């Protein structure tokens, strides 16, 4: 049996990435200073999907999913922790406002139909 490749080992990851031709399209950045004596880790920089980008998350939060979009907000790497908390509070207030407004409209329609 062969050895198990662990992606935590930067040298093995680098060898695996350079040996595999399909990984050539991925961009790599050097994370210097994380390991002793100038040995650099190769960190794969992944492209962020459209629904995890800031514009996509905001559109989904406020126009499509409402509070059901909060997991996308917290999964997105582009928002800071503080901004995630602020947006969560804003979405809760926004959703509450929409629910109260919908209930008021339904009451007025019910009164007009009587």
N, C-alpha and C positions, 0 to 999 in steps of 0.2 A: 504494500500500500504506500501511496505517496504521502508527502507531508501536507499538512493543512495550511493553506494560505490565510494569514490574518491581515486584514486591512489596517490594523493598528501599527504594523511594522512598516515604516516609511520606505525602506529600501526594497522590500518585497513588493509593496504597492507600486513603486516607481518601475520596477522591472516588469510587473504584470501590465501596467498601463502602457509601457513602451512596446511590449511584445504584442499586444492586442491591437490590430489595425483599426478596429471599430471605435476605439477610444481616442483616436487621433483628433476627432472633431471637438472633443471637450477641451476647455481651457483649464490650465493649471496655474496656480499662483504659489509663490514661495512664501512659506510662513517662517520667516527667519526669527531667530532668537528664542524659539520655543524649545529647542533641544540644545544640549551643551556642546561647546566647542565648534559652533558654526555649522553643525549638521542640519540640513534643512528638510523639513517635511514637505511632501507634495500634497496639497489639499485640492481636491476636485471642486471646482467652482461650477455649481449646477445652475442651469437656467431656471428662473422662477416661472412657474406656469401663470397664465393670464389671470386666473381666479385668485392667485395669491399676491398679485401686484397691487399696489395701493389704490389705483383707480378702479380696478376690478372689484376689490374688497369693498370699497366705499359704495360703488353702484349696487352691489349685491346686498349690502347692509341696509341701505336707505330706500331702495326702489324695488327689490325683488324678495329677499328673504327675511328682512327685519332681524329679530333676535335669533333666528335660526342660522344666520350668517356669522354669528360670533365665533364658532369653531374655526372658520376660515380666517378670521381676524387673528386669533391666537396662534394659528399655524403659520401665518405669513411671517417670513423673516425680515421684512422691510419696515415693520413698525416697532418702535421702542416699547418697552414695558409700560412706561408712563402714558404714552399715546394710546396703547391698547386699553388701559383702564379708563382713560377719558372717553374714548369712543364707545366703550361698553356703557358708561353712564348716559351718554348722549343717546345711544340707541334705545336704552330702557325708557328714558323720558319721551323720546320721539314715538315709540310704540304705544306708551301709555296715552299720549296725546291723541294718537290716531284711534285708539279704542274708545276713549271718552267721546271724541267727535262722532264716531260711528254710532255709538249708543244714543247720543242726542239726536242725530238725524233720524234714526229708526223710531224714536219716541215721537218726534214731530210728524213723521209720515203716518204713524199709527193714529195719532190724534186727528189728522186731516182725513183719514179714511173712515172714521167713525161717523 
